[in-house]
């Protein structure tokens, strides 16, 4: 299945300088596996993830951006956000806070790399929405404080978060978890039809 995997991270700050290569590798790994990368269509670490996704030659996954703007003009002129690394941009018109919720709710999984308060909002939304969550350790910011935070603040699904220091390995673990989550679905590759398995039909 072409899962939609969100990469969430800081738009600016120290973690962008320190971990941009890790975000790039996350996006690249998602694309190489034929999955769809979703981001906030913004600068910083999500932008590097989008650049990683489109760097893959030949058959690759799709890069979709969820913009806080309501139009292409507003996205570029008012928010000053990138465009060329996306196969499609969803202009949500929800500003940043609303965009974050729409982005996470539209994704099957979320991976946190680096991160500040916006990434914390996306992670908490993902946990409350029971999404598959991954955290790239060693990328700084929120990612490196997530374990400590969730040891002290109760959150749904916190024990199921996947932690790893390697971008490609983390993406593989996320996909494996999604495969298990959607094991009750069958996919006919010939016509693209997806349906839930019925009792007694394997």
Contact map, one row per residue, 1 for C-alpha under 8 A:
1110000000000000000000000000000000100000000000000000000000000000000000000000000000000000000000000000000000000000000000000000000000000000000000000000000000000000000000000000000000000000001000000000000000
1111000000000000000000000000000001110000000000000000000000000000000000000000000000000000000000000000000000000000000000000000000000000000000000000000000000000000000000000000000000000000000000000000000000
1111100000000000000000000000000000110000000000000000000000000000000000000000000000000000000000000000000000110000000000000000000000000000000000000000000000000000000000000000001001000000000000000000000000
0111110000000000000000000000000000111100000000000000000000000000000000000000000000000000000000000000000001111000000000000000000000000000000000000000000000000000000000000000000000000000000000000000000000
0011111000000000000000000000010000111100000000000000000000000000000000000000000000000000000000000000000000111110000000000000000000000000000000000000000000000000000000000000000000000000000000000000000000
0001111100000000000000000000000000001110000000000000000000000000000000000000000000000000000000000000001100111110000000000000000000000000000000000000000000000000000000000000000000000000000000000000000000
0000111110000000000000100110000000001110000001001000000000000000000000000000000000000000000000000000000000000111100000000000000000000000000000000000000000000000000000000000000000000000000000000000000000
0000011111000000000000000000000000000011000011000000000000000000000000000000000000000000000000000000000000000111101000100100000000000000000000000000000000000000000000000000000000000000000000000000000000
0000001111100000000000000000000000000000000111000000000000000000000000000000000000000000000000000000000000000001111101100000000000000000000000000000000000000000000000000000000000000000000000000000000000
0000000111111011000000000000000000000000000111000000000000000000000000000000000000000000000000000000000000000000111101100000000000000000000000000000000000000000000000000000000000000000000000000000000000
0000000011111001000000000000000000000000011111000000000000000000000000000000000000000000000000000000000000000000000000000000000000000000000000000000000000000000000000000000000000000000000000000000000000
0000000001111111000000000000000000000000001110000000000000000000000000000000000000000000000000000000000000000000000000000000000000000000000000000000000000000000000000000000000000000000000000000000000000
0000000001111111100000000000000000000000000000000000000000000000000000000000000000000000000000000000000000000000000000000000000000000000000000000000000000000000000000000000000000000000000000000000000000
0000000000011111110000000000000000000000000000000000000000000000000000000000000000000000000000000000000000000000000000000000000000000000000000000000000000000000000000000000000000000000000000000000000000
0000000001011111111100000000000000000000000000000000000000000000000000000000000000000000000000000000000000000000011000000000000000000000001110000000000000000000000000000000000000000000000000000000000000
0000000001111111111100000000000000000000000110000000000000000000000000000000000000000000000000000000000000000000010000000000000000000000000000000000000000000000000000000000000000000000000000000000000000
0000000000001111111100000000000000000000000000000000000000000000000000000000000000000000000000000000000000000000000000000000000000000000000000000000000000000000000000000000000000000000000000000000000000
0000000000000111111110000000000000000000000000000000000000000000000000000000000000000000000000000000000000000000000000000000000000000000001100000000000000000000000000000000000000000000000000000000000000
0000000000000011111111100000000000000000000010000000000000000000000000000000000000000000000000000000000000000000110000000000000000000000001100000000000000000000000000000000000000000000000000000000000000
0000000000000011111111110000000000000000000110010000000000000000000000000000000000000000000000000000000000000000000000000000000000000000000000000000000000000000000000000000000000000000000000000000000000
0000000000000000011111111000000000000000000000010000000000000000000000000000000000000000000000000000000000000000000000000000000000000000000000000000000000000000000000000000000000000000000000000000000000
0000000000000000001111111100000000000000000000000000000000000000000000000000000000000000000000000000000000000000100000000000000000000000001000000000000000000000000000100000000000000000000000000000000000
0000001000000000001111111110000000000000000011011001000000000000000000000000000000000000000000000000000000000000100000000000000000000000000000000000000000000000000000100000000000000000000000000000000000
0000000000000000000111111111000000000000000010011111100000000000000000000000000000000000000000000000000000000000000000000000000000000000000000000000000000000000000000000000000000000000000000000000000000
0000000000000000000011111111100000000000000000001001000000000000000000000000000000000000000000000000000000000000000000000000000000000000000000000000000000000000000000110000000000000000000000000000000000
0000001000000000000001111111110000000000000000001001000000000000000000000000000000000000000000000000000000000000000000000000000000000000000000000000000000000000000000110010000000000000000000000000000000
0000001000000000000000111111111000001000000000011111100000000000000000000000000000000000000000000000000000000000000000000000000000000000000000000000000000000000000000000000000000000000000000000000000000
0000000000000000000000011111111100000000000000001011111100000000000000000000000000000000000000000000000000000000000000000000000000000000000000000000000000000000000000000000000000000000000000000000000000
0000000000000000000000001111111110000000000000000001100000000000000000000000000000000000000000000000000000000000000000000000000000000000000000000000000000000000000000110010000000000000000000000000000000
0000100000000000000000000111111111111000000000000000100000001000000000000000000000000000000000000000000000000000000000000000000000000000000000000000000000000000000000000010000000000000000000000000000000
0000000000000000000000000011111111111000000000000001110100011110000000000000000000000000000000000000000000000000000000000000000000000000000000000000000000000000000000000000000000000000000000000000000000
0000000000000000000000000001111111100000000000000000100100111000000000000000000000000000000000000000000000000000000000000000000000000000000000000000000000000000000000000000000000000000000000000000000000
0000000000000000000000000000111111100000000000000000000000011000000000000000000000000000000000000000000000000000000000000000000000000000000000000000000000000000000000000000000000000000000000000000000000
0100000000000000000000000000011111110000000000000000000000111100000000000000000000000000000000000000000000000000000000000000000000000000000000000000000000000000000000000000000000000000000000000000000000
1111100000000000000000000000011111111000000000000000000000011100000000000000000000000000000000000000000000000000000000000000000000000000000000000000000000000000000000000000000000000000000000000000000000
0111100000000000000000000000011001111100000000000000000000001111000000000000000000000000000000000000000000000000000000000000000000000000000000000000000000000000000000000000000000000000000000000000000000
0001111000000000000000000010011000111110000000000100100000001111000000000000000000000000000000000000000000000000000000000000000000000000000000000000000000000000000000000000000000000000000000000000000000
0001111000000000000000000000000000011111000000000000000000000011110000000000000000000000000000000000001000100000000000000000000000000000000000000000000000000000000000000000000000000000000000000000000000
0000011100000000000000000000000000001111110001100100000000000011110000000000000000000000000000000000001000000000000000000000000000000000000000000000000000000000000000000000000000000000000000000000000000
0000000100000000000000000000000000000111110001000000000000000000111100000000000000000000000000000011001000000000000000000000000000000000000000000000000000000000000000000000000000000000000000000000000000
0000000000000000000000000000000000000011111001100000000000000001111000000000000011100100100000000000000000000000000000000000000000000000000000000000000000000000000000000000000000000000000000000000000000
0000000000100000000000000000000000000011111101100000000000000000101000000000000011000000000000000000000000000000000000000000000000000000000000000000000000000000000000000000000000000000000000000000000000
0000000000110000000000000000000000000000111111110000000000000000000000000000000011000000000000000000000000000000000000000000000000000000000000000000000000000000000000000000000000000000000000000000000000
0000000011110001000100000000000000000000011111110000000000000000000000000000000000000000000000000000000000000000000000000000000000000000000000000000000000000000000000000000000000000000000000000000000000
0000000111110001001100110000000000000000001111111000000000000000000000000000000000000000000000000000000000000000110000000000000000000000000000000000000000000000000000000000000000000000000000000000000000
0000001111100000000000100000000000000011111111111100000000000000000000000000000000000000000000000000000000000000000000000000000000000000000000000000000000000000000000000000000000000000000000000000000000
0000000000000000000000000000000000000010111111111110000000000000000000000000000001001000000000000000000000000000000000000000000000000000000000000000000000000000000000000000000000000000000000000000000000
0000000000000000000110110010000000000000001111111111000000000000000000000000000000000000000000000000000000000000000000000000000000000000000000000000000000000000000000000000000000000000000000000000000000
0000001000000000000000111111000000000000000011111111100000000000000000000000000000000000000000000000000000000000000000000000000000000000000000000000000000000000000000000000000000000000000000000000000000
0000000000000000000000010010000000001010000001111111110000000010000000000000000000001100000000000000000000000000000000000000000000000000000000000000000000000000000000000000000000000000000000000000000000
0000000000000000000000010011000000000000000000111111111000000000000000000000000000001000000000000000000000000000000000000000000000000000000000000000000000000000000000000000000000000000000000000000000000
0000000000000000000000111111101000000000000000011111111100000000000000000000000000000000000000000000000000000000000000000000000000000000000000000000000000000000000000000000000000000000000000000000000000
0000000000000000000000010011111100001000000000001111111100011110000000000000000000000000000000000000000000000000000000000000000000000000000000000000000000000000000000000000000000000000000000000000000000
0000000000000000000000000001001000000000000000000111111110010110000000000000000000001100000000000000000000000000000000000000000000000000000000000000000000000000000000000000000000000000000000000000000000
0000000000000000000000000001000000000000000000000011111110000000000000000000000000000000000000000000000000000000000000000000000000000000000000000000000000000000000000000000000000000000000000000000000000
0000000000000000000000000001001100000000000000000001111111110000000000000000000000000000000000000000000000000000000000000000000000000000000000000000000000000000000000000000000000000000000000000000000000
0000000000000000000000000000000000000000000000000000011111110000000000000000000000000000000000000000000000000000000000000000000000000000000000000000000000000000000000000000000000000000000000000000000000
0000000000000000000000000000000000000000000000000000000111110000000000000000000000000000000000000000000000000000000000000000000000000000000000000000000000000000000000000000000000000000000000000000000000
0000000000000000000000000000000101000000000000000000000111111000000000000000000000000000000000000000000000000000000000000000000000000000000000000000000000000000000000000000000000000000000000000000000000
0000000000000000000000000000001111100000000000000000110111111100000000000000000000000000000000000000000000000000000000000000000000000000000000000000000000000000000000000000000000000000000000000000000000
0000000000000000000000000000011111111000000000000000100000111110000000000000000000000000000000000000000000000000000000000000000000000000000000000000000000000000000000000000000000000000000000000000000000
0000000000000000000000000000001001111000000000000000110000011111000000000000000000000110000000000000000000000000000000000000000000000000000000000000000000000000000000000000000000000000000000000000000000
0000000000000000000000000000001000011110000000000100110000001111100000000000000000001111000000000000000000000000000000000000000000000000000000000000000000000000000000000000000000000000000000000000000000
0000000000000000000000000000000000011110100000000000000000000111110000000000000000000111110000000000000000000000000000000000000000000000000000000000000000000000000000000000000000000000000000000000000000
0000000000000000000000000000000000000111110000000000000000000011111000000000000000000101110000000000000000000000000000000000000000000000000000000000000000000000000000000000000000000000000000000000000000
0000000000000000000000000000000000000111100000000000000000000001111100000000000000000000111100000010011000000000000000000000000000000000000000000000000000000000000000000000000000000000000000000000000000
0000000000000000000000000000000000000001110000000000000000000000111111000010000000000000111110100010000000000000000000000000000000000000000000000000000000000000000000000000000000000000000000000000000000
0000000000000000000000000000000000000001000000000000000000000000011111000010000000000000001111110110000000000000000000000000000000000000000000000000000000000000000000000000000000000000000000000000000000
0000000000000000000000000000000000000000000000000000000000000000001111110110001000000000001111100000000000000000000000000000000000000000000000000000000000000000000000000000000000000000000000000000000000
0000000000000000000000000000000000000000000000000000000000000000001111110110000000000000001111000000000000000000000000000000000000000000000000000000000000000000000000000000000000000000000000000000000000
0000000000000000000000000000000000000000000000000000000000000000000011111110000000000000001010000000000000000000000000000000000000000000000000000000000000000000000000000000000000000000000000000000000000
0000000000000000000000000000000000000000000000000000000000000000000011111111000000000000001000000000000000000000000000000000000000000000000000000000000000000000000000000000000000000000000000000000000000
0000000000000000000000000000000000000000000000000000000000000000000000111111110000000000000000000000000000000000000000000000000000000000000000000000000000000000000000000000000000000000000000000000000000
0000000000000000000000000000000000000000000000000000000000000000000011111111111000000000000000000000000000000000000000000000000000000000000000000000000000000000000000000000000000000000000000000000000000
0000000000000000000000000000000000000000000000000000000000000000001111111111111110000000001000000000000000000000000000000000000000000000000000000000000000000000000000000000000000000000000000000000000000
0000000000000000000000000000000000000000000000000000000000000000000000011111111111100000000000000000000000000000000000000000000000000000000000000000000000000000000000000000000000000000000000000000000000
0000000000000000000000000000000000000000000000000000000000000000000000001111111100000000000000000000000000000000000000000000000000000000000000000000000000000000000000000000000000000000000000000000000000
0000000000000000000000000000000000000000000000000000000000000000000000001111111100000000000000000000000000000000000000000000000000000000000000000000000000000000000000000000000000000000000000000000000000
0000000000000000000000000000000000000000000000000000000000000000000010000111111110000000000000000000000000000000000000000000000000000000000000000000000000000000000000000000000000000000000000000000000000
0000000000000000000000000000000000000000000000000000000000000000000000000011111111000000000000000000000000000000000000000000000000000000000000000000000000000000000000000000000000000000000000000000000000
0000000000000000000000000000000000000000111000000000000000000000000000000011001111100000000000000000000000000000000000000000000000000000000000000000000000000000000000000000000000000000000000000000000000
0000000000000000000000000000000000000000111000100000000000000000000000000001000111111000000000000000000000000000000000000000000000000000000000000000000000000000000000000000000000000000000000000000000000
0000000000000000000000000000000000000000100000000000000000000000000000000001000011111100100000000000000000000000000000000000000000000000000000000000000000000000000000000000000000000000000000000000000000
0000000000000000000000000000000000000000000000000000000000000000000000000000000001111110000000000000000000000000000000000000000000000000000000000000000000000000000000000000000000000000000000000000000000
0000000000000000000000000000000000000000000000100110010000000010000000000000000001111110000000000000000000000000000000000000000000000000000000000000000000000000000000000000000000000000000000000000000000
0000000000000000000000000000000000000000100000000100010000000111100000000000000000111111100000000000000000000000000000000000000000000000000000000000000000000000000000000000000000000000000000000000000000
0000000000000000000000000000000000000000000000000000000000000111000000000000000000011111100000000000000000000000000000000000000000000000000000000000000000000000000000000000000000000000000000000000000000
0000000000000000000000000000000000000000000000000000000000000011100000000000000000000111110000000000000000000000000000000000000000000000000000000000000000000000000000000000000000000000000000000000000000
0000000000000000000000000000000000000000100000000000000000000001111000000000000000100111111000000000000000000000000000000000000000000000000000000000000000000000000000000000000000000000000000000000000000
0000000000000000000000000000000000000000000000000000000000000001111000000000000000000001111100000000000000000000000000000000000000000000000000000000000000000000000000000000000000000000000000000000000000
0000000000000000000000000000000000000000000000000000000000000000011111110010000000000000111110000000000000000000000000000000000000000000000000000000000000000000000000000000000000000000000000000000000000
0000000000000000000000000000000000000000000000000000000000000000011111000000000000000000011111100010010000000000000000000000000000000000000000000000000000000000000000000000000000000000000000000000000000
0000000000000000000000000000000000000000000000000000000000000000001111100000000000000000001111100010000000000000000000000000000000000000000000000000000000000000000000000000000000000000000000000000000000
0000000000000000000000000000000000000000000000000000000000000000000111000000000000000000000111111110000000000000000000000000000000000000000000000000000000000000000000000000000000000000000000000000000000
0000000000000000000000000000000000000000000000000000000000000000001110000000000000000000000111111110000000000000000000000000000000000000000000000000000000000000000000000000000000000000000000000000000000
0000000000000000000000000000000000000000000000000000000000000000000100000000000000000000000001111111000000000000000000000000000000000000000000000000000000000000000000000000000000000000000000000000000000
0000000000000000000000000000000000000000000000000000000000000000000000000000000000000000000001111111100000000000000001000000000000000000000000000000000000000000000000000000000000000000000000000000000000
0000000000000000000000000000000000000000000000000000000000000000000100000000000000000000000001111111110000000000000000000000000000000000000000000000000000000000000000000000000000000000000000000000000000
0000000000000000000000000000000000000001000000000000000000000000011100000000000000000000000111111111111000000000000000000000000000000000000000000000000000000000000000000000000000000000000000000000000000
0000000000000000000000000000000000000001000000000000000000000000000000000000000000000000000000011111111100000000000001001100000000000000000000000000000000000000000000000000000000000000000000000000000000
0000000000000000000000000000000000000000000000000000000000000000000000000000000000000000000000001111111110000000000000000100100000000000000000000000000000000000000000000000000000000000000000000000000000
0000000000000000000000000000000000000000000000000000000000000000010000000000000000000000000100000111111111000000000000000000000000000000000000000000000000000000000000000000000000000000000000000000000000
0000010000000000000000000000000000000111000000000000000000000000010000000000000000000000000000000011111111100000000000000000000000000000000000000000000000000000000000000000000000000000000000000000000000
0000010000000000000000000000000000000000000000000000000000000000000000000000000000000000000000000001111111111100000000000100110000000000000000000000000000000000000000000000000000000000000000000000000000
0000000000000000000000000000000000000000000000000000000000000000000000000000000000000000000000000000111111110000000000000000110010000000000000000000000000000000000000000000000000000000000000000000000000
0001000000000000000000000000000000000000000000000000000000000000000000000000000000000000000000000000011111110000000000000000000000000000000000000000000000000000000000000000000000000000000000000000000000
0011110000000000000000000000000000000100000000000000000000000000000000000000000000000000000000000000001111111100000000000000000000100000000000000000000000000000000000000000000000000000000000000000000000
0011110000000000000000000000000000000000000000000000000000000000000000000000000000000000000000000000000111111100000000000000000000110000000000000000000000000000000000000000000001000000000000000000000000
0001110000000000000000000000000000000000000000000000000000000000000000000000000000000000000000000000000100111110000000000000010000111100000000000000000000000000000000000000010001000000000000000000000000
0000111100000000000000000000000000000000000000000000000000000000000000000000000000000000000000000000000100111111000000000010010000111100000000000000000000000000000000000000000000000000000000000000000000
0000111100000000000000000000000000000000000000000000000000000000000000000000000000000000000000000000000000001111100000000000000000001111000000000000000000000000000000000000000000000000000000000000000000
0000001110000000000000000000000000000000000000000000000000000000000000000000000000000000000000000000000000000111111000100010000000001111000001100000000000000000000000000000000000000000000000000000000000
0000001111000000001001100000000000000000000010000000000000000000000000000000000000000000000000000000000000000011111000000000000000000011101101100000000000000000000000000000000000000000000000000000000000
0000000011000011001000000000000000000000000010000000000000000000000000000000000000000000000000000000000000000001111100000000000000000001001111110000000000000000000000000000000000000000000000000000000000
0000000111000010000000000000000000000000000000000000000000000000000000000000000000000000000000000000000000000001111111110000000000000000000111100000000000000000000000000000000000000000000000000000000000
0000000011000000000000000000000000000000000000000000000000000000000000000000000000000000000000000000000000000000011111110000000000000000000011000000000000000000000000000000000000000000000000000000000000
0000000000000000000000000000000000000000000000000000000000000000000000000000000000000000000000000000000000000000001111111000000000000000000000000000000000000000000000000000000000000000000000000000000000
0000000011000000000000000000000000000000000000000000000000000000000000000000000000000000000000001001000000000000001111111100000000000000000000000000000000000000000000000000000000000000000000000000000000
0000000111000000000000000000000000000000000000000000000000000000000000000000000000000000000000000000000000000001001111111110000000000000000001000000000000000000000000000000000000000000000000000000000000
0000000000000000000000000000000000000000000000000000000000000000000000000000000000000000000000000000000000000000001111111111000000000000000001000000000000000000000000000000000000000000000000000000000000
0000000000000000000000000000000000000000000000000000000000000000000000000000000000000000000000000001000000000000000011111111100000000000000000000000000000000000000000000000000000000000000000000000000000
0000000100000000000000000000000000000000000000000000000000000000000000000000000000000000000000000001100100000000000001111111110000000000000000000000000000000000000000000000000000000000000000000000000000
0000000000000000000000000000000000000000000000000000000000000000000000000000000000000000000000000000000000000101000000111111111000001000000000000000000000000000000000000000000000000000000000000000000000
0000000000000000000000000000000000000000000000000000000000000000000000000000000000000000000000000000000000000000000000011111111100000000000000000000000000000000000000000000000000000000000000000000000000
0000000000000000000000000000000000000000000000000000000000000000000000000000000000000000000000000000100110000000000000001111111110000000000000000000000000000000000000000000000000000000000000000000000000
0000000000000000000000000000000000000000000000000000000000000000000000000000000000000000000000000000000110001100000000000111111111111000000000000000000000000000000000000000000000000000000000000000000000
0000000000000000000000000000000000000000000000000000000000000000000000000000000000000000000000000000000000000000000000000011111111111000000000000000000000111100000000000000000000000000000000000000000000
0000000000000000000000000000000000000000000000000000000000000000000000000000000000000000000000000000000000000000000000000001111111100000000000000000000000111000000000000000000000000000000000000000000000
0000000000000000000000000000000000000000000000000000000000000000000000000000000000000000000000000000000010000000000000000000111111100000000000000000000000000000000000000000000000000000000000000000000000
0000000000000000000000000000000000000000000000000000000000000000000000000000000000000000000000000000000000000000000000000000011111110000000000000000000000011000000000000000000000000000000000000000000000
0000000000000000000000000000000000000000000000000000000000000000000000000000000000000000000000000000000000111100000000000000011111111000000000000000000000000000000000000000000000000000000000000000000000
0000000000000000000000000000000000000000000000000000000000000000000000000000000000000000000000000000000000011100000000000000011001111100000000000000000000000001100000000000010011000000000000000000000000
0000000000000000000000000000000000000000000000000000000000000000000000000000000000000000000000000000000000001111000000000010011000111110000000000000000000000001110000000000010000000000000000000000000000
0000000000000000000000000000000000000000000000000000000000000000000000000000000000000000000000000000000000001111000000000000000000011111000000000000000000000000111100000100010000000000000000000000000000
0000000000000000000000000000000000000000000000000000000000000000000000000000000000000000000000000000000000000011100000000000000000001111100000100100000000000000111100000000000000000000000000000000000000
0000000000000000000000000000000000000000000000000000000000000000000000000000000000000000000000000000000000000011110000000000000000000111111000110000000000000000001111100100000000000000000000000000000000
0000000000000000000000000000000000000000000000000000000000000000000000000000000000000000000000000000000000000000100000000000000000000011111100110000000000000000001110000000000000000000000000000000000000
0000000000000000000000000000000000000000000000000000000000000000000000000000000000000000000000000000000000000000000000000000000000000001111100110000000000000000000010000000000000000000000000000000000000
0000000000000010011001000000000000000000000000000000000000000000000000000000000000000000000000000000000000000000110000000000000000000001111110110000000000000000000000000000000000000000000000000000000000
0000000000000010011000000000000000000000000000000000000000000000000000000000000000000000000000000000000000000000111000000000000000000000111111110000000000000000000000000000000000000000000000000000000000
0000000000000010000000000000000000000000000000000000000000000000000000000000000000000000000000000000000000000000011100000000000000000000001111111000000000000000000000000000000000000000000000000000000000
0000000000000000000000000000000000000000000000000000000000000000000000000000000000000000000000000000000000000001111100110000000000000000000111111100000000000000000000000000000000000000000000000000000000
0000000000000000000000000000000000000000000000000000000000000000000000000000000000000000000000000000000000000001111000000000000000000011111111111100000000000000000000000000000000000000000000000000000000
0000000000000000000000000000000000000000000000000000000000000000000000000000000000000000000000000000000000000000010000000000000000000001111111111110000000000000000000000000000000000000000000000000000000
0000000000000000000000000000000000000000000000000000000000000000000000000000000000000000000000000000000000000000000000000000000000000000000011111111100000000000000000000000000000000000000000000000000000
0000000000000000000000000000000000000000000000000000000000000000000000000000000000000000000000000000000000000000000000000000000000000010000001111111110000000000000000000000000000000000000000000000000000
0000000000000000000000000000000000000000000000000000000000000000000000000000000000000000000000000000000000000000000000000000000000000000000000011111111000000000000000000000000000000000000000000000000000
0000000000000000000000000000000000000000000000000000000000000000000000000000000000000000000000000000000000000000000000000000000000000000000000001111111100000000000000000000000000000000000000000000000000
0000000000000000000000000000000000000000000000000000000000000000000000000000000000000000000000000000000000000000000000000000000000000000000000001111111110000000000000000000000000000000000000000000000000
0000000000000000000000000000000000000000000000000000000000000000000000000000000000000000000000000000000000000000000000000000000000000000000000000111111111100100000000000000000000000000000000000000000000
0000000000000000000000000000000000000000000000000000000000000000000000000000000000000000000000000000000000000000000000000000000000000000000000000011111111000000000000000000000000000000000000000000000000
0000000000000000000000000000000000000000000000000000000000000000000000000000000000000000000000000000000000000000000000000000000000000000000000000001111111000000000000000000000000000000000000000000000000
0000000000000000000000000000000000000000000000000000000000000000000000000000000000000000000000000000000000000000000000000000000000000000000000000000111111100000000000000000000000000000000000000000000000
0000000000000000000000000000000000000000000000000000000000000000000000000000000000000000000000000000000000000000000000000000000000000000000000000000011111110100000000000000000000000000000000000000000000
0000000000000000000000000000000000000000000000000000000000000000000000000000000000000000000000000000000000000000000000000000001100000000000000000000010011111100000000000000000000000000000000000000000000
0000000000000000000000000000000000000000000000000000000000000000000000000000000000000000000000000000000000000000000000000000001101000000000000000000000001111100000000000000000000000000000000000000000000
0000000000000000000000000000000000000000000000000000000000000000000000000000000000000000000000000000000000000000000000000000001101000000000000000000000000111111100000000000000000000000000000000000000000
0000000000000000000000000000000000000000000000000000000000000000000000000000000000000000000000000000000000000000000000000000001000000000000000000000010001111111100000000000000000000000000000000000000000
0000000000000000000000000000000000000000000000000000000000000000000000000000000000000000000000000000000000000000000000000000000000000000000000000000000000001111100000000000000000000000000000000000000000
0000000000000000000000000000000000000000000000000000000000000000000000000000000000000000000000000000000000000000000000000000000000011000000000000000000000001111110000000000000000000000000000000000000000
0000000000000000000000000000000000000000000000000000000000000000000000000000000000000000000000000000000000000000000000000000000000011110000000000000000000001111111000000000000000000000000000000000000000
0000000000000000000000000000000000000000000000000000000000000000000000000000000000000000000000000000000000000000000000000000000000001110000000000000000000000001111100000100110000000000000000000000000000
0000000000000000000000000000000000000000000000000000000000000000000000000000000000000000000000000000000000000000000000000000000000000111100000000000000000000000111110000100000000000000000000000000000000
0000000000000000000000000000000000000000000000000000000000000000000000000000000000000000000000000000000000000000000000000000000000000111100000000000000000000000011111101100000000000000000000000000000000
0000000000000000000000000000000000000000000000000000000000000000000000000000000000000000000000000000000000000000000000000000000000000001110000000000000000000000001111100100000000000000000000000000000000
0000000000000000000000000000000000000000000000000000000000000000000000000000000000000000000000000000000000000000000000000000000000000001000000000000000000000000000111111100000000000000000000000000000000
0000000000000000000001101100100000000000000000000000000000000000000000000000000000000000000000000000000000000000000000000000000000000001000000000000000000000000000111111110000000000000000000000000000000
0000000000000000000000001100100000000000000000000000000000000000000000000000000000000000000000000000000000000000000000000000000000000000000000000000000000000000000001111111000000000000000000000000000000
0000000000000000000000000000000000000000000000000000000000000000000000000000000000000000000000000000000000000000000000000000000000000000000000000000000000000000000101111111100000000000000000000000000000
0000000000000000000000000000000000000000000000000000000000000000000000000000000000000000000000000000000000000000000000000000000000000101000000000000000000000000011111111111110000000000000000000000000000
0000000000000000000000000100110000000000000000000000000000000000000000000000000000000000000000000000000000000000000000000000000000000000000000000000000000000000000000111111111000000000000000000000000000
0000000000000000000000000000000000000000000000000000000000000000000000000000000000000000000000000000000000000000000000000000000000000000000000000000000000000000000000011111111100000000000000000000000000
0000000000000000000000000000000000000000000000000000000000000000000000000000000000000000000000000000000000000000000000000000000000000000000000000000000000000000010000001111111110000000000000000000000000
0000000000000000000000000000000000000000000000000000000000000000000000000000000000000000000000000000000000001000000000000000000000011100000000000000000000000000010000000111111111000000000000000000000000
0010000000000000000000000000000000000000000000000000000000000000000000000000000000000000000000000000000000000000000000000000000000000000000000000000000000000000000000000011111111100000000000000000000000
0000000000000000000000000000000000000000000000000000000000000000000000000000000000000000000000000000000000000000000000000000000000000000000000000000000000000000000000000001111111110000000000000000000000
0000000000000000000000000000000000000000000000000000000000000000000000000000000000000000000000000000000000000000000000000000000000010000000000000000000000000000000000000000111111111000000000000000000000
0010000000000000000000000000000000000000000000000000000000000000000000000000000000000000000000000000000000011000000000000000000000010000000000000000000000000000000000000000011111111100000000000000000000
0000000000000000000000000000000000000000000000000000000000000000000000000000000000000000000000000000000000000000000000000000000000000000000000000000000000000000000000000000001111111110000000000000000000
0000000000000000000000000000000000000000000000000000000000000000000000000000000000000000000000000000000000000000000000000000000000000000000000000000000000000000000000000000000111111110000000000000000000
0000000000000000000000000000000000000000000000000000000000000000000000000000000000000000000000000000000000000000000000000000000000000000000000000000000000000000000000000000000011111111000000000000000000
0000000000000000000000000000000000000000000000000000000000000000000000000000000000000000000000000000000000000000000000000000000000000000000000000000000000000000000000000000000001111111100000000000000000
0000000000000000000000000000000000000000000000000000000000000000000000000000000000000000000000000000000000000000000000000000000000000000000000000000000000000000000000000000000000111111110000000000000000
0000000000000000000000000000000000000000000000000000000000000000000000000000000000000000000000000000000000000000000000000000000000000000000000000000000000000000000000000000000000001111110000000001100000
0000000000000000000000000000000000000000000000000000000000000000000000000000000000000000000000000000000000000000000000000000000000000000000000000000000000000000000000000000000000000111111000000111100000
0000000000000000000000000000000000000000000000000000000000000000000000000000000000000000000000000000000000000000000000000000000000000000000000000000000000000000000000000000000000000011111100000111100000
1000000000000000000000000000000000000000000000000000000000000000000000000000000000000000000000000000000000000000000000000000000000000000000000000000000000000000000000000000000000000000111110011110000000
0000000000000000000000000000000000000000000000000000000000000000000000000000000000000000000000000000000000000000000000000000000000000000000000000000000000000000000000000000000000000000011111111100000000
0000000000000000000000000000000000000000000000000000000000000000000000000000000000000000000000000000000000000000000000000000000000000000000000000000000000000000000000000000000000000000001111111000000000
0000000000000000000000000000000000000000000000000000000000000000000000000000000000000000000000000000000000000000000000000000000000000000000000000000000000000000000000000000000000000000000111111000000000
0000000000000000000000000000000000000000000000000000000000000000000000000000000000000000000000000000000000000000000000000000000000000000000000000000000000000000000000000000000000000000000111111000000000
0000000000000000000000000000000000000000000000000000000000000000000000000000000000000000000000000000000000000000000000000000000000000000000000000000000000000000000000000000000000000000001111111100000000
0000000000000000000000000000000000000000000000000000000000000000000000000000000000000000000000000000000000000000000000000000000000000000000000000000000000000000000000000000000000000000001111111110000000
0000000000000000000000000000000000000000000000000000000000000000000000000000000000000000000000000000000000000000000000000000000000000000000000000000000000000000000000000000000000000000111100011111000000
0000000000000000000000000000000000000000000000000000000000000000000000000000000000000000000000000000000000000000000000000000000000000000000000000000000000000000000000000000000000000000111000001111100000
0000000000000000000000000000000000000000000000000000000000000000000000000000000000000000000000000000000000000000000000000000000000000000000000000000000000000000000000000000000000000001110000000111110000
0000000000000000000000000000000000000000000000000000000000000000000000000000000000000000000000000000000000000000000000000000000000000000000000000000000000000000000000000000000000000001110000000011111011
0000000000000000000000000000000000000000000000000000000000000000000000000000000000000000000000000000000000000000000000000000000000000000000000000000000000000000000000000000000000000000000000000001111111
0000000000000000000000000000000000000000000000000000000000000000000000000000000000000000000000000000000000000000000000000000000000000000000000000000000000000000000000000000000000000000000000000000111111
0000000000000000000000000000000000000000000000000000000000000000000000000000000000000000000000000000000000000000000000000000000000000000000000000000000000000000000000000000000000000000000000000000011111
0000000000000000000000000000000000000000000000000000000000000000000000000000000000000000000000000000000000000000000000000000000000000000000000000000000000000000000000000000000000000000000000000000111111
0000000000000000000000000000000000000000000000000000000000000000000000000000000000000000000000000000000000000000000000000000000000000000000000000000000000000000000000000000000000000000000000000000111111
